[in-house]
Amino acid sequence: MTVPRLAPGVRLSFDGRRDRWMVQAPERVVILDAIGAAVLAMVDGVADVTDIITSLAAEYDAPEAEIEADILALLEDLTNRGIVINA
């Protein structure tokens, strides 16, 4: 399975003044909801996509099959934007 990581120059951060998670990338910012932030917090170049799905399913007490499509869609979107790459 694919092992995603943040692209060079990209970082996940929390804006305490606005109480929101965001991805800061060269020349752009992407605002995340709590689930998006939870997914990207696990995108470390070590955990593969299956590990991320399994971990978040346990954390949120949700069936893996139910959240898999959402996680894959988020990672695909962020990969297409150049924010996430495969390690």
URJO-V897218 format. One line per field, one symbol per residue. phi: phi as a letter, one per 20 degrees, with the letter a starting at -180 (. if undefined). psi: psi as a letter, one per 30 degrees, with the letter a starting at -180 (. if undefined). burial: b if it has 16 or more other ideal C-beta (glycine too) atoms within 10 Angstrom, else e. A space follows every 10 residues. Layout:
# URJO-V897218
phi: ???
psi: ???
burial: ???
This chain:
# URJO-V897218
phi: .fdebffgnd bebdeffdlb ebddcgmacd edeffgffff feecndfegf fffffffffe lcfgffegff ffffffffff enedcef
psi: lkjllklkgk kklkjeefhl klkklkglkk klleeeeeef ffjggeklee eeeeeeeeeg hkkefefeee eeeeeeefef fgeklk.
burial: eebbebbeeb ebeeeeeeee bbbebeeeeb ebeeebbbbb ebbeeebebe ebbeebbeee eeeeeebbee beebbeebee eebbeee
